[in-house]
């Protein structure tokens, strides 16, 4: 009998509300997607290749290097920056928007980066197959704000996403959130401060007003500043 709560592949029905494609890709971007993306996979994530949700063998894929995760990497500026700044770290970038994936692949090619893996899809599928306590650091930078109140449940900072994130973070791991939307700051703090697995590390206003010392501005932050919005930089730690 067909399970009404699951896709024929076995995947749970998960609503996805963001865009998957934008403007027509350039020929070089199509080339990168066709020839580079598969080799950059963190492992068998998608339901059609891993229907039993076997956990990824991260040691076989990445060795004993620290592993960082960026959730929704946008244009890839921050992910590429961190990869260049931390050659001994391995980073997984997760992004379902095809045009953004193509932009990151361009940066990887041009900079010759060898320490980035890419999952071009929903981070919830990645959470399914990441082992417990496997991630040393995670980033959520300028996520989709979903400004309408009825859409706030779509934001990443809900228990639907925070609980699996907590499961895959190592004790002591850092989780960084950057946003220019005051109401997103509110919801982030309302969800994470009482969460049993996270501590907010701020000791004073400067801790959320100033960017991190290894920060690089993203296109979304630059747009926010042009339009007069104030970025906030929130740092949490996995208990």
N, C-alpha and C positions, 0 to 999 in steps of 0.2 A: 504494500500500500504506500502511496506517495505521502511523504510527510509535508503538510501544508506550511510548516515553519522553516523548511529548508529548500534550497535550490536543488535541481536534479543532480548536481555534482556532489551534493552533501553539504555544501556551504550553508550556514544560517542566512536567512533573509536579513540583510542589513541595509537599511536605507542610506543612500549617499546623496548629499544635497549640493555639493560643490560642483564646479565645472570640471570636465575631463579634458576638453580641448578648447583651444582659442583660435588665433589667426593661423593661416596656412603656414606650415613649416617651410623653412628654406631647405634647399637641396642638401646642404652640408649637415643640417640637423637631422634630416631623414636618414642620412648615411650613418650618423652616430647612433641613432636609435636602432637601426638595423644591424650594425656591426659591432657596437661597443656594449650595449645594454646587457645582453645575456651574460657576458663574461663578468659583469660587475654585480651579479646577483649575490645576496648574502646566503643563498641556499634555496632549497625547495619550499617556497612560501605559498604559492597559489594553490587553490583547492584542487585544480585539475591535475597538478603534479604531486601533491601531497594531501590526498583526501583523508588519510588517517591522522593528519596533524602530528606527524612524528617531529619531535623537537629538533631544531637545527644543531648540527655538530659545529659549534662555533670555534672550538679549538682546531679542528681540521681546516676550517676556512680561514681563521684569523690568527692562529697560533696563540701565544700567551699574552698578546698585547692587550692593553686596556681597550674597552669597546664603548664608544659613545653613539648616541642615537639622536638625530634631529628629526622632529615630527613636523612634516610640511615645510620643506626647505625653500619654497618659493623660487627665486632666481638662482639660488645656490651660492650667493656671495659669502654667507657666513660659513657654510659647510666647507667650501673650497678654502676659505681663509684658515679655518681651524685645522684642516688637513695639512696645509702648508706649514702652519705654525707648530704642529705636533706630529712629526713624522713617525714617532713610535706608537702613536695611537691609531686604532682602526675605527672608522666612522661608518655608520649606516645612515643613509638619508632615505626618508620615506615621503613620497609625494605622488598623488594620483593624477595631477594635472600634467598632461603629456608635454605641453609647451615648456613648462618649467623643467621637466626632466631633460628635455633637449638642451635647454640653456645650461644646466649643470654639466651635461656631457661635453658641451663645448668648452667649459672652463677646465674640466679634467684633462681634456686633450691638450689644450693650450699650455697648461701649467705642468703637464706630465705627472699628475698626481697618481699615486699607486695605492693609497690607503683608504679609499672610499668604496663602499658598496652601496648599491641603489636598489630599493624596492619601489617600483613604480605603481603603487596601489595603496589601498586602505591600510592604515597602521593597525587596525584591529585584526586584520589577517596576519600581520607580522607578530603581534602580541600572542596569537594562538600558538606559535611555534618557537618563540624565544624561551629558552630555559629560565627557570627561577634564578633570581639574583645573578644575572649575566651582564647587566649594563652598568658601567661606571659613571656615566653622566648622560643627561638627557636635556634637550633644548626644545622649547615651544616658543617661536619667535614671530610676533605679529600674526597670530592666527586669525582666521576669518572671524570677524567680530559678531556676526549674526545680530545686528543691532535691534531688530524688532523683538519685543518682549516674548512673543509667542514662539520665537525661534531660539531662545536662550538655551533650551535643552540640547540644541545641536552643537553647542560650544564644546571644545575639547575638555574644559575644566568641569566635568561632571563625573560622578562616581563610575559611570559606564566606562570611562577611559582611565580615570585615575587609579582605580583598583587594579586593572591589569598592568598599568605602568608601575605601580608600587611592587607588584609581584616580580617584575623582571629587573628592577633596580637592586643593586647590591646595598647592603647596609652601609650607610655613610655616603652613598652616591648623591650627587648634586643634580637638582632639577631647576633649570633656569627658564623663566617666563618673561618675555618682553612684549609690551602692548602699549598703544597710545590711546586706548579707549577706556575712560574712567570706569564705566560700568563693567568692563571685562576685568579690570583690577578688582572691583568689588566682588564679583562672582568668584574670581580666583581665590581671594582670601577667605571668602565665606565657605568655599569647598575644601580648601587645603589646610586652613588653620585648625579646624576640628578633626581633620582626617587622622586616624590612629597611626598612620605610617609616615607622616611628614611633619617636619618642623620648619617654620619660617625663620630664616637666619638674620633678618634685619634687626639692627640695634638702634637705628635712628634714621631720619628722613634721607640723609645722604646715601644710605644703602639702597634705596630704590630710585633715587633721582639721578645718580651717576651710573653710566654704563660700566660693565665689567672691564678690568684692565686689558683683557685680550679681545675686546669687542671690535667689530668692524661694522660700520653702518650698512644697512641693507637698503634696497630701493624702496621698500615699504616705509622704513624709518625716515628716509629723505623726503618722501611724499608727505608723511605726517608733519614733519618740521615745516615744510613749505606751506602747509595748510594751517599751521598754528597749533597743532596738537602736541601734547607733552608726553614723551615716552616715559614708561615706568619699567624698572628692571627688578624683578622679584626673584629671590634665590631661596630655594627650599632644599632640605636634606632628608634623605630616606633614613628613618630610624633603624 
